[in-house]
Amino acid sequence: PSPYRVAMCVGKCSRIVGPCLLVLGTLSVAANILLLFPGGASKYLVEGHISKDVKVMPGIWGGGITVLLAATQITAMGWRCAGCSDCGTRGNAFISAVLSKLMLLGAAACFVLSGVGLTNGPLCFYNAYEHDNGNRTLWGYPFLDAGSQAPDIRTENYLYDRRTWNKCLEPQDVVAWNIV
């Protein structure tokens, strides 16, 4: 073995990874709560004009609670370790492994459901007959609905074309709000 070899023990690693996960889990919860209030207004939540993908709240239960549970246990275990060899019992290791796997599943579910939400686009008040010079405004998913009207519209993803974002009349700037 090389005299310059430095090992990272479980205790030191846990004291770094745990707090990082606590911050990320808290940010996930905060982001999901902000999605419930487009533009900072509560009226859309009260009226029920919130996207079905946001109502599932994957950032709270998937990226939040499961991550925060595991992060709390990992952080506590890291501070209980006196050195690199004394890191608790097999029971602590088992609990840590189970919570880590639960955290991974929750975070993966949050990632997938958030991706589906971005693909579907936000729920907003929009003019359904924009191209026919008619006037039928309604609440819906204009970027998802566009896919059923003309196949070539869906291939031009709304996420990359900021000119289409003004299709949503209300809440104001809801597309940017959901993307951010």
C-alpha positions in Angstrom: 0.0 0.0 0.0 1.1 3.5 -0.8 1.9 5.8 2.2 -0.1 8.5 0.5 -3.4 6.5 0.4 -6.2 8.3 2.1 -9.4 6.4 2.9 -12.8 8.0 3.3 -14.6 6.2 6.2 -18.4 5.9 6.6 -18.6 8.5 9.4 -16.8 11.2 7.4 -18.8 10.4 4.2 -22.1 10.4 6.1 -21.3 13.9 7.6 -20.9 15.2 4.0 -23.6 13.3 2.1 -26.3 13.6 4.8 -26.5 17.4 5.0 -26.3 17.7 1.2 -29.3 15.4 0.9 -31.1 17.4 3.6 -30.7 20.5 1.5 -31.8 18.8 -1.7 -34.8 17.2 -0.1 -35.9 20.6 1.4 -35.4 22.2 -2.1 -37.6 19.5 -3.6 -40.4 20.2 -1.1 -40.1 23.9 -1.6 -40.2 23.6 -5.4 -43.3 21.4 -5.3 -45.1 23.8 -2.9 -44.3 26.7 -5.2 -45.8 24.8 -8.2 -49.1 24.8 -6.2 -49.1 28.7 -6.4 -48.4 29.7 -10.0 -47.0 33.2 -10.0 -47.3 33.3 -6.2 -51.1 33.5 -6.4 -53.3 31.2 -4.3 -56.5 31.7 -6.3 -55.6 29.0 -8.8 -55.2 26.4 -6.1 -58.5 27.5 -4.5 -60.3 27.3 -7.8 -58.7 23.9 -8.7 -56.8 25.2 -11.7 -53.6 23.3 -10.9 -52.0 20.7 -13.2 -52.8 17.1 -12.4 -49.1 16.4 -12.4 -48.5 19.0 -9.7 -51.4 17.7 -7.6 -49.7 14.3 -7.3 -46.9 16.2 -5.4 -43.9 14.0 -6.3 -41.6 16.7 -5.0 -43.1 16.4 -1.5 -43.4 12.6 -1.1 -40.8 11.4 -3.6 -38.0 14.0 -3.7 -38.8 15.3 -0.2 -40.0 13.1 2.5 -38.2 9.9 1.4 -35.0 11.8 0.9 -35.3 13.7 4.2 -35.9 10.5 6.1 -32.8 8.8 4.7 -30.7 12.0 5.0 -31.6 12.5 8.6 -30.6 8.9 9.4 -27.4 9.1 7.4 -26.5 12.4 9.1 -27.2 11.1 12.5 -25.2 7.9 11.9 -22.3 10.0 10.6 -22.1 12.0 13.9 -22.5 8.8 16.0 -19.4 7.3 14.4 -16.4 8.0 16.7 -13.9 7.0 14.0 -13.7 5.0 10.9 -14.4 1.7 12.5 -17.0 2.4 15.2 -20.2 3.2 13.2 -22.9 1.4 15.1 -24.6 -1.9 14.8 -25.7 -4.1 12.0 -29.2 -2.8 12.7 -28.1 0.8 11.9 -26.5 -0.4 8.7 -29.7 -2.3 7.7 -31.9 0.7 8.4 -29.6 2.9 6.5 -29.6 0.6 3.5 -33.4 0.3 3.5 -33.9 4.1 3.8 -31.3 4.6 1.0 -33.2 2.3 -1.3 -36.5 4.0 -0.4 -34.9 7.4 -1.1 -33.7 6.2 -4.4 -37.1 5.0 -5.4 -38.8 8.2 -4.2 -36.3 10.4 -6.0 -36.6 8.3 -9.2 -40.4 8.6 -9.0 -40.1 12.3 -8.5 -37.8 12.6 -11.5 -40.1 10.6 -13.8 -43.3 12.3 -12.7 -41.8 15.7 -13.0 -40.6 14.8 -16.6 -44.2 13.7 -17.4 -45.4 17.0 -16.1 -43.0 19.0 -18.2 -43.9 16.9 -21.3 -47.7 17.5 -20.7 -47.2 21.2 -20.1 -49.0 23.4 -17.6 -52.8 23.6 -17.0 -53.8 27.1 -18.1 -56.5 29.3 -19.5 -56.0 29.5 -23.3 -57.8 30.2 -26.6 -58.6 26.9 -28.1 -59.5 28.4 -31.5 -56.5 30.6 -31.9 -55.8 29.4 -35.5 -59.4 29.5 -36.6 -60.0 33.2 -35.6 -62.7 31.9 -33.2 -63.0 32.6 -29.6 -63.3 29.7 -27.3 -61.2 30.1 -24.2 -61.0 27.3 -21.7 -58.8 25.7 -19.0 -56.7 22.8 -20.4 -53.3 21.6 -21.5 -52.7 23.5 -24.8 -49.3 21.9 -25.5 -50.7 18.4 -24.9 -53.9 19.1 -26.8 -51.9 20.5 -29.8 -50.5 17.0 -30.3 -53.9 15.6 -31.1 -54.8 18.3 -33.6 -51.7 18.2 -35.8 -48.9 15.6 -35.6 -46.2 18.0 -36.6 -46.9 20.5 -33.8 -46.0 18.0 -31.1 -42.5 17.4 -32.6 -41.8 21.1 -32.1 -41.5 20.9 -28.4 -42.9 23.9 -26.5 -40.0 23.8 -24.1 -37.6 25.0 -26.8 -39.9 27.5 -28.5 -40.5 30.5 -26.2 -42.9 32.1 -28.7 -45.5 29.4 -27.9 -45.4 30.2 -24.2 -47.8 33.1 -24.6 -50.5 30.6 -25.6 -51.4 30.4 -21.9 -53.4 33.5 -21.0 -53.7 32.8 -17.3 -51.9 32.3 -14.9 -49.4 34.8 -16.3 -46.0 33.3 -17.2 -47.2 29.8 -16.0 -44.9 28.0 -18.5 -41.8 29.7 -17.2 -43.0 29.1 -13.6 -43.4 25.4 -14.2 -40.1 25.0 -16.0 -38.1 26.8 -13.4 
